[in-house]
Amino acid sequence: MSARIALLVATLSAVLGAAARAAQPEDPMALTRDVLGRSNTIVRGEGDRKQKLAALSDLLRGFLDTNALARLAAGKNLEDRTPEEEREFLTLFHEFFVRTYVQRLLLFDAPDFEFGEERVNGDRAEVATAVVTPGDRFAVDYTLHRTPAGWRVTDIVVEGVSLARNFRSQFDAAVAKDSFQGLLERMRAKIAAPA
């Protein structure tokens, strides 16, 4: 009887261990490869530009942590904002960033991707990639953090330039010139414009 129990416990442990490993979030490199590969399939696949934009947007919503990226980009501009203003900014930034990133993917007309080094330090990671076109090559590095839902991108560095920091300089200038409400109005207008 004890041998059967031991066998049952060992079998159950193996099954639960496999289930736990399967439930673990993908590693940052595997996730990045998967998302970029699937984005290329969408860009090269059937459908018009509008359909491809929608499919890419859906794919990237689970890959990009635009709230973290927006907070990094906004910096001090989110200090002393009402919860409504902050919520609107995060929503507008999400739509604006996903649309911008998706359109860039379409502009490249399904480039090839090369994958470099993956560096993981606790709950933070960096994945080095390159976008390769017939005429050029661009270094694109993804900064990710681990969330309860898995790894998510919090910044993208293109040729050494952080998109979050680039947005921050634009947001700082817009708020200094006008106001935070003026920045929100500009973002609303850009999102309302045709893709």
C-alpha positions in Angstrom: 0.0 0.0 0.0 2.8 2.5 0.9 4.5 1.8 -2.5 1.3 2.7 -4.3 0.9 5.9 -2.3 4.5 6.8 -2.9 4.0 6.1 -6.7 0.8 8.2 -6.6 2.6 11.1 -4.8 5.5 10.9 -7.2 3.2 10.9 -10.2 1.0 13.7 -8.8 4.2 15.8 -8.0 5.5 15.3 -11.6 2.1 16.3 -13.1 1.8 19.4 -10.8 5.4 20.4 -11.5 4.8 20.2 -15.2 1.6 22.2 -14.9 3.4 24.8 -12.8 6.2 25.1 -15.4 3.6 25.5 -18.1 1.9 28.2 -16.2 5.1 30.2 -15.7 5.4 33.3 -17.9 7.6 32.8 -21.0 11.1 34.1 -20.7 11.6 37.6 -22.2 13.5 36.4 -25.3 10.9 33.7 -26.1 8.1 36.2 -25.7 9.8 38.9 -27.8 10.5 36.3 -30.6 7.0 35.1 -30.5 5.4 38.5 -30.7 7.7 39.8 -33.4 7.3 36.6 -35.4 3.5 36.8 -35.1 3.6 40.5 -36.1 5.4 39.6 -39.3 2.9 37.0 -40.1 0.1 39.6 -39.7 2.0 42.1 -41.9 2.7 39.6 -44.6 -0.7 38.0 -44.4 -4.1 38.6 -46.0 -6.2 41.7 -45.3 -6.0 45.4 -45.9 -4.1 48.0 -43.9 -7.0 48.7 -41.5 -7.4 44.9 -40.7 -3.7 44.5 -40.2 -3.6 47.6 -37.9 -6.4 46.1 -35.8 -4.7 42.6 -35.6 -1.4 44.1 -34.7 -3.0 46.3 -32.0 -4.6 43.3 -30.4 -1.4 41.4 -30.5 0.6 44.2 -28.9 -1.8 45.0 -26.1 -0.6 42.0 -24.2 3.1 42.7 -25.0 3.4 46.4 -24.1 2.9 47.7 -20.6 1.8 51.1 -21.9 0.8 52.3 -18.4 4.4 51.8 -17.1 5.7 53.4 -20.3 3.3 56.3 -20.0 4.4 57.0 -16.4 8.0 56.9 -17.4 7.3 59.2 -20.3 5.1 61.6 -18.3 7.6 62.0 -15.4 6.8 64.9 -13.2 3.9 65.9 -15.4 1.6 63.4 -13.7 2.3 64.9 -10.2 -0.7 66.6 -8.6 -3.1 65.4 -11.4 -6.5 64.3 -10.5 -7.3 60.6 -10.8 -9.5 61.4 -13.8 -6.7 63.3 -15.6 -4.2 60.6 -14.9 -6.6 57.9 -16.1 -7.3 59.9 -19.3 -3.6 60.4 -19.9 -2.9 56.7 -19.5 -5.7 55.7 -21.9 -4.7 58.3 -24.5 -1.1 57.3 -24.3 -1.9 53.7 -24.7 -3.9 54.3 -27.9 -1.4 56.7 -29.3 1.6 54.5 -28.5 0.1 51.3 -29.8 -1.0 53.0 -33.0 2.4 54.6 -33.5 4.3 51.4 -32.9 1.9 49.4 -35.1 2.2 51.8 -38.0 6.0 51.7 -37.7 5.8 47.9 -38.1 3.7 48.3 -41.2 6.1 50.9 -42.6 8.9 48.4 -42.5 6.9 46.0 -44.7 7.6 42.9 -42.6 11.3 43.3 -41.9 13.5 40.5 -40.7 14.5 40.4 -37.0 17.7 39.4 -35.5 18.0 38.5 -31.8 20.9 39.3 -29.7 21.5 38.9 -26.0 18.9 38.5 -23.2 19.8 40.0 -19.8 17.6 39.1 -16.9 18.0 40.7 -13.4 15.3 39.7 -11.1 12.0 41.1 -12.4 13.7 43.2 -15.1 15.0 42.1 -18.4 16.5 43.5 -21.6 16.2 41.8 -25.0 18.5 43.1 -27.8 17.1 42.8 -31.3 17.8 44.3 -34.7 15.3 45.3 -37.4 16.8 44.3 -40.8 15.6 45.7 -44.1 17.2 45.3 -47.5 18.8 48.7 -47.1 19.4 49.1 -43.4 19.7 47.6 -39.9 18.4 49.2 -36.7 19.2 48.2 -33.1 16.0 47.9 -31.2 16.3 46.8 -27.5 13.2 46.0 -25.4 13.1 46.6 -21.6 10.7 44.3 -19.9 9.4 43.7 -16.3 7.7 40.7 -14.9 4.1 41.2 -13.9 1.6 38.7 -12.5 0.4 38.2 -16.1 4.0 37.6 -17.4 6.7 39.7 -19.0 5.7 43.1 -20.4 7.6 45.8 -22.3 8.1 49.0 -20.4 10.4 50.8 -22.9 11.8 50.4 -26.4 15.3 51.8 -27.2 15.9 52.4 -30.9 19.5 53.1 -31.9 20.3 54.1 -28.3 17.3 56.4 -28.0 14.7 55.5 -25.4 11.1 56.1 -26.7 9.9 56.9 -23.1 12.6 59.6 -22.7 11.9 60.9 -26.2 8.2 61.2 -25.3 9.1 62.8 -22.0 11.0 65.7 -23.7 8.0 66.2 -26.0 5.5 66.1 -23.1 7.7 68.5 -21.0 7.9 71.0 -23.9 4.1 70.7 -24.5 3.2 71.3 -20.9 5.7 74.1 -20.5 4.3 75.8 -23.6 0.7 75.3 -22.9 -0.6 73.1 -20.0 -1.3 69.5 -19.1 -4.9 70.0 -20.5 -3.4 71.3 -23.7 -1.3 68.1 -23.9 -4.4 66.0 -23.4 -6.2 67.9 -26.2 -3.3 67.3 -28.6 -3.3 63.6 -27.8 -7.1 63.4 -28.3 -6.7 65.1 -31.7 -3.9 62.7 -32.8 -6.0 59.7 -31.8 -9.1 61.0 -33.5 -7.1 61.6 -36.8 -7.3 58.8 -39.4 -4.7 56.1 -38.9 
